Amino acid sequence: MKILLATDGSDCSKAAVNAVAERPWPEGSEVRIVSAIEIPYAPTTETWVLPDNYYTELERAAKERAAAAVKYAVERIESGKASGLEIITKIISGSAREVILDEAERWDADLIVLGSHGYNGWQRFLLGSVSHAVATHAHCSVEIVRQKPVTKK
């Protein structure tokens, strides 16, 4: 079985990583851990100019976050019940929804696993929902892992 695990290092992504790590998968299964790097574009006017290294620093920081997210996922899977999975990692520049869908199609994944931030209403409208876009456009099955809400005592 080919499992594409999308992660960005957030708590909801870690819940998806845990879901993959703690499940027994069929022998010979492989997991491709993918993290997308999306650099925001900030249009400027002539009166406000960004420093020369602005985008370079943004890209460096995004790559570091993606590498940390992928490293966490690899270590967690190797220490869980799914330790027998063959693990492949990729960090790809682009929109998260496009990266996930394109990589799943290119690799012919059987399952995409990703977390959900749980946005609704205005948050979803303003920020969009990667999990919703993936679930509605993927060529294969999609598992959206939701993080259990923290209860206050």
MODELLER restraints for C-alpha pairs under 7 A, 6 or more apart:
rsr = mdl.restraints
at = mdl.atoms
rsr.add(forms.Gaussian(group=physical.xy_distance, feature=features.Distance(at['CA:1:A'], at['CA:26:A']), mean=6.90, stdev=0.5))
rsr.add(forms.Gaussian(group=physical.xy_distance, feature=features.Distance(at['CA:1:A'], at['CA:29:A']), mean=4.47, stdev=0.5))
rsr.add(forms.Gaussian(group=physical.xy_distance, feature=features.Distance(at['CA:1:A'], at['CA:30:A']), mean=6.31, stdev=0.5))
rsr.add(forms.Gaussian(group=physical.xy_distance, feature=features.Distance(at['CA:1:A'], at['CA:110:A']), mean=6.21, stdev=0.5))
rsr.add(forms.Gaussian(group=physical.xy_distance, feature=features.Distance(at['CA:2:A'], at['CA:29:A']), mean=5.92, stdev=0.5))
rsr.add(forms.Gaussian(group=physical.xy_distance, feature=features.Distance(at['CA:2:A'], at['CA:30:A']), mean=5.19, stdev=0.5))
rsr.add(forms.Gaussian(group=physical.xy_distance, feature=features.Distance(at['CA:2:A'], at['CA:31:A']), mean=5.96, stdev=0.5))
rsr.add(forms.Gaussian(group=physical.xy_distance, feature=features.Distance(at['CA:2:A'], at['CA:109:A']), mean=4.93, stdev=0.5))
rsr.add(forms.Gaussian(group=physical.xy_distance, feature=features.Distance(at['CA:2:A'], at['CA:110:A']), mean=5.13, stdev=0.5))
rsr.add(forms.Gaussian(group=physical.xy_distance, feature=features.Distance(at['CA:2:A'], at['CA:111:A']), mean=6.52, stdev=0.5))
rsr.add(forms.Gaussian(group=physical.xy_distance, feature=features.Distance(at['CA:3:A'], at['CA:30:A']), mean=6.19, stdev=0.5))
rsr.add(forms.Gaussian(group=physical.xy_distance, feature=features.Distance(at['CA:3:A'], at['CA:31:A']), mean=4.60, stdev=0.5))
rsr.add(forms.Gaussian(group=physical.xy_distance, feature=features.Distance(at['CA:3:A'], at['CA:32:A']), mean=6.22, stdev=0.5))
rsr.add(forms.Gaussian(group=physical.xy_distance, feature=features.Distance(at['CA:3:A'], at['CA:109:A']), mean=5.90, stdev=0.5))
rsr.add(forms.Gaussian(group=physical.xy_distance, feature=features.Distance(at['CA:3:A'], at['CA:110:A']), mean=6.06, stdev=0.5))
rsr.add(forms.Gaussian(group=physical.xy_distance, feature=features.Distance(at['CA:3:A'], at['CA:111:A']), mean=4.92, stdev=0.5))
rsr.add(forms.Gaussian(group=physical.xy_distance, feature=features.Distance(at['CA:3:A'], at['CA:112:A']), mean=5.87, stdev=0.5))
rsr.add(forms.Gaussian(group=physical.xy_distance, feature=features.Distance(at['CA:4:A'], at['CA:31:A']), mean=5.68, stdev=0.5))
rsr.add(forms.Gaussian(group=physical.xy_distance, feature=features.Distance(at['CA:4:A'], at['CA:32:A']), mean=4.81, stdev=0.5))
rsr.add(forms.Gaussian(group=physical.xy_distance, feature=features.Distance(at['CA:4:A'], at['CA:33:A']), mean=6.06, stdev=0.5))
rsr.add(forms.Gaussian(group=physical.xy_distance, feature=features.Distance(at['CA:4:A'], at['CA:104:A']), mean=6.52, stdev=0.5))
rsr.add(forms.Gaussian(group=physical.xy_distance, feature=features.Distance(at['CA:4:A'], at['CA:109:A']), mean=6.24, stdev=0.5))
rsr.add(forms.Gaussian(group=physical.xy_distance, feature=features.Distance(at['CA:4:A'], at['CA:111:A']), mean=6.17, stdev=0.5))
rsr.add(forms.Gaussian(group=physical.xy_distance, feature=features.Distance(at['CA:4:A'], at['CA:112:A']), mean=4.71, stdev=0.5))
rsr.add(forms.Gaussian(group=physical.xy_distance, feature=features.Distance(at['CA:4:A'], at['CA:113:A']), mean=6.18, stdev=0.5))
rsr.add(forms.Gaussian(group=physical.xy_distance, feature=features.Distance(at['CA:5:A'], at['CA:31:A']), mean=6.72, stdev=0.5))
rsr.add(forms.Gaussian(group=physical.xy_distance, feature=features.Distance(at['CA:5:A'], at['CA:32:A']), mean=6.01, stdev=0.5))
rsr.add(forms.Gaussian(group=physical.xy_distance, feature=features.Distance(at['CA:5:A'], at['CA:33:A']), mean=4.76, stdev=0.5))
rsr.add(forms.Gaussian(group=physical.xy_distance, feature=features.Distance(at['CA:5:A'], at['CA:34:A']), mean=6.12, stdev=0.5))
rsr.add(forms.Gaussian(group=physical.xy_distance, feature=features.Distance(at['CA:5:A'], at['CA:112:A']), mean=5.97, stdev=0.5))
rsr.add(forms.Gaussian(group=physical.xy_distance, feature=features.Distance(at['CA:5:A'], at['CA:113:A']), mean=4.88, stdev=0.5))
rsr.add(forms.Gaussian(group=physical.xy_distance, feature=features.Distance(at['CA:5:A'], at['CA:114:A']), mean=6.05, stdev=0.5))
rsr.add(forms.Gaussian(group=physical.xy_distance, feature=features.Distance(at['CA:6:A'], at['CA:33:A']), mean=5.92, stdev=0.5))
rsr.add(forms.Gaussian(group=physical.xy_distance, feature=features.Distance(at['CA:6:A'], at['CA:34:A']), mean=4.89, stdev=0.5))
rsr.add(forms.Gaussian(group=physical.xy_distance, feature=features.Distance(at['CA:6:A'], at['CA:35:A']), mean=5.88, stdev=0.5))
rsr.add(forms.Gaussian(group=physical.xy_distance, feature=features.Distance(at['CA:6:A'], at['CA:100:A']), mean=6.82, stdev=0.5))
rsr.add(forms.Gaussian(group=physical.xy_distance, feature=features.Distance(at['CA:6:A'], at['CA:113:A']), mean=6.37, stdev=0.5))
rsr.add(forms.Gaussian(group=physical.xy_distance, feature=features.Distance(at['CA:6:A'], at['CA:114:A']), mean=5.18, stdev=0.5))
rsr.add(forms.Gaussian(group=physical.xy_distance, feature=features.Distance(at['CA:7:A'], at['CA:13:A']), mean=5.08, stdev=0.5))
rsr.add(forms.Gaussian(group=physical.xy_distance, feature=features.Distance(at['CA:7:A'], at['CA:34:A']), mean=6.26, stdev=0.5))
rsr.add(forms.Gaussian(group=physical.xy_distance, feature=features.Distance(at['CA:7:A'], at['CA:35:A']), mean=5.28, stdev=0.5))
rsr.add(forms.Gaussian(group=physical.xy_distance, feature=features.Distance(at['CA:7:A'], at['CA:69:A']), mean=6.39, stdev=0.5))
rsr.add(forms.Gaussian(group=physical.xy_distance, feature=features.Distance(at['CA:7:A'], at['CA:114:A']), mean=6.72, stdev=0.5))
rsr.add(forms.Gaussian(group=physical.xy_distance, feature=features.Distance(at['CA:8:A'], at['CA:35:A']), mean=5.75, stdev=0.5))
rsr.add(forms.Gaussian(group=physical.xy_distance, feature=features.Distance(at['CA:8:A'], at['CA:66:A']), mean=6.18, stdev=0.5))
rsr.add(forms.Gaussian(group=physical.xy_distance, feature=features.Distance(at['CA:8:A'], at['CA:69:A']), mean=5.76, stdev=0.5))
rsr.add(forms.Gaussian(group=physical.xy_distance, feature=features.Distance(at['CA:9:A'], at['CA:69:A']), mean=4.30, stdev=0.5))
rsr.add(forms.Gaussian(group=physical.xy_distance, feature=features.Distance(at['CA:12:A'], at['CA:115:A']), mean=4.85, stdev=0.5))
rsr.add(forms.Gaussian(group=physical.xy_distance, feature=features.Distance(at['CA:12:A'], at['CA:116:A']), mean=5.78, stdev=0.5))
rsr.add(forms.Gaussian(group=physical.xy_distance, feature=features.Distance(at['CA:12:A'], at['CA:117:A']), mean=5.89, stdev=0.5))
rsr.add(forms.Gaussian(group=physical.xy_distance, feature=features.Distance(at['CA:12:A'], at['CA:146:A']), mean=6.52, stdev=0.5))
rsr.add(forms.Gaussian(group=physical.xy_distance, feature=features.Distance(at['CA:12:A'], at['CA:147:A']), mean=5.53, stdev=0.5))
rsr.add(forms.Gaussian(group=physical.xy_distance, feature=features.Distance(at['CA:13:A'], at['CA:114:A']), mean=6.31, stdev=0.5))
rsr.add(forms.Gaussian(group=physical.xy_distance, feature=features.Distance(at['CA:13:A'], at['CA:115:A']), mean=4.66, stdev=0.5))
rsr.add(forms.Gaussian(group=physical.xy_distance, feature=features.Distance(at['CA:15:A'], at['CA:115:A']), mean=6.56, stdev=0.5))
rsr.add(forms.Gaussian(group=physical.xy_distance, feature=features.Distance(at['CA:15:A'], at['CA:145:A']), mean=6.52, stdev=0.5))
rsr.add(forms.Gaussian(group=physical.xy_distance, feature=features.Distance(at['CA:15:A'], at['CA:147:A']), mean=5.90, stdev=0.5))
rsr.add(forms.Gaussian(group=physical.xy_distance, feature=features.Distance(at['CA:16:A'], at['CA:113:A']), mean=6.43, stdev=0.5))
rsr.add(forms.Gaussian(group=physical.xy_distance, feature=features.Distance(at['CA:16:A'], at['CA:114:A']), mean=5.43, stdev=0.5))
rsr.add(forms.Gaussian(group=physical.xy_distance, feature=features.Distance(at['CA:16:A'], at['CA:115:A']), mean=5.13, stdev=0.5))
rsr.add(forms.Gaussian(group=physical.xy_distance, feature=features.Distance(at['CA:16:A'], at['CA:145:A']), mean=5.32, stdev=0.5))
rsr.add(forms.Gaussian(group=physical.xy_distance, feature=features.Distance(at['CA:17:A'], at['CA:73:A']), mean=5.84, stdev=0.5))
rsr.add(forms.Gaussian(group=physical.xy_distance, feature=features.Distance(at['CA:21:A'], at['CA:76:A']), mean=6.37, stdev=0.5))
rsr.add(forms.Gaussian(group=physical.xy_distance, feature=features.Distance(at['CA:21:A'], at['CA:77:A']), mean=4.36, stdev=0.5))
rsr.add(forms.Gaussian(group=physical.xy_distance, feature=features.Distance(at['CA:21:A'], at['CA:80:A']), mean=4.93, stdev=0.5))
rsr.add(forms.Gaussian(group=physical.xy_distance, feature=features.Distance(at['CA:21:A'], at['CA:81:A']), mean=5.89, stdev=0.5))
rsr.add(forms.Gaussian(group=physical.xy_distance, feature=features.Distance(at['CA:21:A'], at['CA:82:A']), mean=5.00, stdev=0.5))
rsr.add(forms.Gaussian(group=physical.xy_distance, feature=features.Distance(at['CA:22:A'], at['CA:80:A']), mean=5.49, stdev=0.5))
rsr.add(forms.Gaussian(group=physical.xy_distance, feature=features.Distance(at['CA:22:A'], at['CA:81:A']), mean=4.91, stdev=0.5))
rsr.add(forms.Gaussian(group=physical.xy_distance, feature=features.Distance(at['CA:22:A'], at['CA:82:A']), mean=6.08, stdev=0.5))
rsr.add(forms.Gaussian(group=physical.xy_distance, feature=features.Distance(at['CA:23:A'], at['CA:81:A']), mean=6.02, stdev=0.5))
rsr.add(forms.Gaussian(group=physical.xy_distance, feature=features.Distance(at['CA:23:A'], at['CA:82:A']), mean=5.98, stdev=0.5))
rsr.add(forms.Gaussian(group=physical.xy_distance, feature=features.Distance(at['CA:24:A'], at['CA:81:A']), mean=6.00, stdev=0.5))
rsr.add(forms.Gaussian(group=physical.xy_distance, feature=features.Distance(at['CA:24:A'], at['CA:82:A']), mean=5.57, stdev=0.5))
rsr.add(forms.Gaussian(group=physical.xy_distance, feature=features.Distance(at['CA:25:A'], at['CA:82:A']), mean=6.48, stdev=0.5))
rsr.add(forms.Gaussian(group=physical.xy_distance, feature=features.Distance(at['CA:29:A'], at['CA:85:A']), mean=5.67, stdev=0.5))
rsr.add(forms.Gaussian(group=physical.xy_distance, feature=features.Distance(at['CA:29:A'], at['CA:86:A']), mean=6.64, stdev=0.5))
rsr.add(forms.Gaussian(group=physical.xy_distance, feature=features.Distance(at['CA:30:A'], at['CA:85:A']), mean=5.17, stdev=0.5))
rsr.add(forms.Gaussian(group=physical.xy_distance, feature=features.Distance(at['CA:30:A'], at['CA:86:A']), mean=4.49, stdev=0.5))
rsr.add(forms.Gaussian(group=physical.xy_distance, feature=features.Distance(at['CA:30:A'], at['CA:87:A']), mean=5.93, stdev=0.5))
rsr.add(forms.Gaussian(group=physical.xy_distance, feature=features.Distance(at['CA:31:A'], at['CA:85:A']), mean=6.49, stdev=0.5))
rsr.add(forms.Gaussian(group=physical.xy_distance, feature=features.Distance(at['CA:31:A'], at['CA:86:A']), mean=6.17, stdev=0.5))
rsr.add(forms.Gaussian(group=physical.xy_distance, feature=features.Distance(at['CA:31:A'], at['CA:87:A']), mean=5.11, stdev=0.5))
rsr.add(forms.Gaussian(group=physical.xy_distance, feature=features.Distance(at['CA:31:A'], at['CA:88:A']), mean=6.30, stdev=0.5))
rsr.add(forms.Gaussian(group=physical.xy_distance, feature=features.Distance(at['CA:32:A'], at['CA:87:A']), mean=5.95, stdev=0.5))
rsr.add(forms.Gaussian(group=physical.xy_distance, feature=features.Distance(at['CA:32:A'], at['CA:88:A']), mean=4.66, stdev=0.5))
rsr.add(forms.Gaussian(group=physical.xy_distance, feature=features.Distance(at['CA:32:A'], at['CA:89:A']), mean=5.60, stdev=0.5))
rsr.add(forms.Gaussian(group=physical.xy_distance, feature=features.Distance(at['CA:33:A'], at['CA:70:A']), mean=6.56, stdev=0.5))
rsr.add(forms.Gaussian(group=physical.xy_distance, feature=features.Distance(at['CA:33:A'], at['CA:88:A']), mean=6.17, stdev=0.5))
rsr.add(forms.Gaussian(group=physical.xy_distance, feature=features.Distance(at['CA:33:A'], at['CA:89:A']), mean=4.73, stdev=0.5))
rsr.add(forms.Gaussian(group=physical.xy_distance, feature=features.Distance(at['CA:33:A'], at['CA:90:A']), mean=6.26, stdev=0.5))
rsr.add(forms.Gaussian(group=physical.xy_distance, feature=features.Distance(at['CA:34:A'], at['CA:89:A']), mean=6.00, stdev=0.5))
rsr.add(forms.Gaussian(group=physical.xy_distance, feature=features.Distance(at['CA:34:A'], at['CA:90:A']), mean=4.94, stdev=0.5))
rsr.add(forms.Gaussian(group=physical.xy_distance, feature=features.Distance(at['CA:34:A'], at['CA:91:A']), mean=5.82, stdev=0.5))
rsr.add(forms.Gaussian(group=physical.xy_distance, feature=features.Distance(at['CA:35:A'], at['CA:66:A']), mean=5.64, stdev=0.5))
rsr.add(forms.Gaussian(group=physical.xy_distance, feature=features.Distance(at['CA:35:A'], at['CA:70:A']), mean=6.79, stdev=0.5))
rsr.add(forms.Gaussian(group=physical.xy_distance, feature=features.Distance(at['CA:35:A'], at['CA:90:A']), mean=6.57, stdev=0.5))
rsr.add(forms.Gaussian(group=physical.xy_distance, feature=features.Distance(at['CA:35:A'], at['CA:91:A']), mean=4.95, stdev=0.5))
rsr.add(forms.Gaussian(group=physical.xy_distance, feature=features.Distance(at['CA:35:A'], at['CA:92:A']), mean=6.39, stdev=0.5))
rsr.add(forms.Gaussian(group=physical.xy_distance, feature=features.Distance(at['CA:36:A'], at['CA:91:A']), mean=5.86, stdev=0.5))
rsr.add(forms.Gaussian(group=physical.xy_distance, feature=features.Distance(at['CA:36:A'], at['CA:92:A']), mean=4.98, stdev=0.5))
rsr.add(forms.Gaussian(group=physical.xy_distance, feature=features.Distance(at['CA:36:A'], at['CA:93:A']), mean=5.57, stdev=0.5))
rsr.add(forms.Gaussian(group=physical.xy_distance, feature=features.Distance(at['CA:36:A'], at['CA:94:A']), mean=6.09, stdev=0.5))
rsr.add(forms.Gaussian(group=physical.xy_distance, feature=features.Distance(at['CA:36:A'], at['CA:95:A']), mean=6.75, stdev=0.5))
rsr.add(forms.Gaussian(group=physical.xy_distance, feature=features.Distance(at['CA:36:A'], at['CA:96:A']), mean=5.20, stdev=0.5))
rsr.add(forms.Gaussian(group=physical.xy_distance, feature=features.Distance(at['CA:36:A'], at['CA:99:A']), mean=6.37, stdev=0.5))
rsr.add(forms.Gaussian(group=physical.xy_distance, feature=features.Distance(at['CA:37:A'], at['CA:62:A']), mean=5.95, stdev=0.5))
rsr.add(forms.Gaussian(group=physical.xy_distance, feature=features.Distance(at['CA:37:A'], at['CA:63:A']), mean=6.61, stdev=0.5))
rsr.add(forms.Gaussian(group=physical.xy_distance, feature=features.Distance(at['CA:37:A'], at['CA:66:A']), mean=6.92, stdev=0.5))
rsr.add(forms.Gaussian(group=physical.xy_distance, feature=features.Distance(at['CA:37:A'], at['CA:92:A']), mean=6.02, stdev=0.5))
rsr.add(forms.Gaussian(group=physical.xy_distance, feature=features.Distance(at['CA:37:A'], at['CA:93:A']), mean=4.50, stdev=0.5))
rsr.add(forms.Gaussian(group=physical.xy_distance, feature=features.Distance(at['CA:37:A'], at['CA:94:A']), mean=5.77, stdev=0.5))
rsr.add(forms.Gaussian(group=physical.xy_distance, feature=features.Distance(at['CA:38:A'], at['CA:93:A']), mean=5.97, stdev=0.5))
rsr.add(forms.Gaussian(group=physical.xy_distance, feature=features.Distance(at['CA:38:A'], at['CA:94:A']), mean=5.07, stdev=0.5))
rsr.add(forms.Gaussian(group=physical.xy_distance, feature=features.Distance(at['CA:38:A'], at['CA:95:A']), mean=5.53, stdev=0.5))
rsr.add(forms.Gaussian(group=physical.xy_distance, feature=features.Distance(at['CA:39:A'], at['CA:58:A']), mean=6.76, stdev=0.5))
rsr.add(forms.Gaussian(group=physical.xy_distance, feature=features.Distance(at['CA:39:A'], at['CA:59:A']), mean=6.38, stdev=0.5))
rsr.add(forms.Gaussian(group=physical.xy_distance, feature=features.Distance(at['CA:66:A'], at['CA:91:A']), mean=6.70, stdev=0.5))
rsr.add(forms.Gaussian(group=physical.xy_distance, feature=features.Distance(at['CA:70:A'], at['CA:89:A']), mean=6.96, stdev=0.5))
rsr.add(forms.Gaussian(group=physical.xy_distance, feature=features.Distance(at['CA:77:A'], at['CA:83:A']), mean=5.75, stdev=0.5))
rsr.add(forms.Gaussian(group=physical.xy_distance, feature=features.Distance(at['CA:92:A'], at['CA:99:A']), mean=6.87, stdev=0.5))
rsr.add(forms.Gaussian(group=physical.xy_distance, feature=features.Distance(at['CA:96:A'], at['CA:130:A']), mean=6.83, stdev=0.5))
rsr.add(forms.Gaussian(group=physical.xy_distance, feature=features.Distance(at['CA:97:A'], at['CA:130:A']), mean=5.26, stdev=0.5))
rsr.add(forms.Gaussian(group=physical.xy_distance, feature=features.Distance(at['CA:97:A'], at['CA:133:A']), mean=6.51, stdev=0.5))
rsr.add(forms.Gaussian(group=physical.xy_distance, feature=features.Distance(at['CA:97:A'], at['CA:134:A']), mean=6.14, stdev=0.5))
rsr.add(forms.Gaussian(group=physical.xy_distance, feature=features.Distance(at['CA:101:A'], at['CA:134:A']), mean=6.40, stdev=0.5))
rsr.add(forms.Gaussian(group=physical.xy_distance, feature=features.Distance(at['CA:101:A'], at['CA:138:A']), mean=6.01, stdev=0.5))
rsr.add(forms.Gaussian(group=physical.xy_distance, feature=features.Distance(at['CA:105:A'], at['CA:139:A']), mean=6.87, stdev=0.5))
rsr.add(forms.Gaussian(group=physical.xy_distance, feature=features.Distance(at['CA:109:A'], at['CA:140:A']), mean=6.83, stdev=0.5))
rsr.add(forms.Gaussian(group=physical.xy_distance, feature=features.Distance(at['CA:110:A'], at['CA:140:A']), mean=5.63, stdev=0.5))
rsr.add(forms.Gaussian(group=physical.xy_distance, feature=features.Distance(at['CA:110:A'], at['CA:141:A']), mean=6.49, stdev=0.5))
rsr.add(forms.Gaussian(group=physical.xy_distance, feature=features.Distance(at['CA:111:A'], at['CA:140:A']), mean=5.88, stdev=0.5))
rsr.add(forms.Gaussian(group=physical.xy_distance, feature=features.Distance(at['CA:111:A'], at['CA:141:A']), mean=4.90, stdev=0.5))
rsr.add(forms.Gaussian(group=physical.xy_distance, feature=features.Distance(at['CA:111:A'], at['CA:142:A']), mean=5.59, stdev=0.5))
rsr.add(forms.Gaussian(group=physical.xy_distance, feature=features.Distance(at['CA:112:A'], at['CA:141:A']), mean=6.39, stdev=0.5))
rsr.add(forms.Gaussian(group=physical.xy_distance, feature=features.Distance(at['CA:112:A'], at['CA:142:A']), mean=4.70, stdev=0.5))
rsr.add(forms.Gaussian(group=physical.xy_distance, feature=features.Distance(at['CA:112:A'], at['CA:143:A']), mean=6.12, stdev=0.5))
rsr.add(forms.Gaussian(group=physical.xy_distance, feature=features.Distance(at['CA:113:A'], at['CA:142:A']), mean=5.97, stdev=0.5))
rsr.add(forms.Gaussian(group=physical.xy_distance, feature=features.Distance(at['CA:113:A'], at['CA:143:A']), mean=4.80, stdev=0.5))
rsr.add(forms.Gaussian(group=physical.xy_distance, feature=features.Distance(at['CA:113:A'], at['CA:144:A']), mean=6.03, stdev=0.5))
rsr.add(forms.Gaussian(group=physical.xy_distance, feature=features.Distance(at['CA:114:A'], at['CA:131:A']), mean=6.92, stdev=0.5))
rsr.add(forms.Gaussian(group=physical.xy_distance, feature=features.Distance(at['CA:114:A'], at['CA:143:A']), mean=6.53, stdev=0.5))
rsr.add(forms.Gaussian(group=physical.xy_distance, feature=features.Distance(at['CA:114:A'], at['CA:144:A']), mean=5.28, stdev=0.5))
rsr.add(forms.Gaussian(group=physical.xy_distance, feature=features.Distance(at['CA:114:A'], at['CA:145:A']), mean=6.12, stdev=0.5))
rsr.add(forms.Gaussian(group=physical.xy_distance, feature=features.Distance(at['CA:115:A'], at['CA:144:A']), mean=5.43, stdev=0.5))
rsr.add(forms.Gaussian(group=physical.xy_distance, feature=features.Distance(at['CA:115:A'], at['CA:145:A']), mean=4.64, stdev=0.5))
rsr.add(forms.Gaussian(group=physical.xy_distance, feature=features.Distance(at['CA:115:A'], at['CA:146:A']), mean=5.92, stdev=0.5))
rsr.add(forms.Gaussian(group=physical.xy_distance, feature=features.Distance(at['CA:116:A'], at['CA:131:A']), mean=6.01, stdev=0.5))
rsr.add(forms.Gaussian(group=physical.xy_distance, feature=features.Distance(at['CA:116:A'], at['CA:144:A']), mean=6.30, stdev=0.5))
rsr.add(forms.Gaussian(group=physical.xy_distance, feature=features.Distance(at['CA:116:A'], at['CA:145:A']), mean=6.16, stdev=0.5))
rsr.add(forms.Gaussian(group=physical.xy_distance, feature=features.Distance(at['CA:116:A'], at['CA:146:A']), mean=5.46, stdev=0.5))
rsr.add(forms.Gaussian(group=physical.xy_distance, feature=features.Distance(at['CA:131:A'], at['CA:144:A']), mean=6.71, stdev=0.5))
rsr.add(forms.Gaussian(group=physical.xy_distance, feature=features.Distance(at['CA:135:A'], at['CA:142:A']), mean=5.77, stdev=0.5))
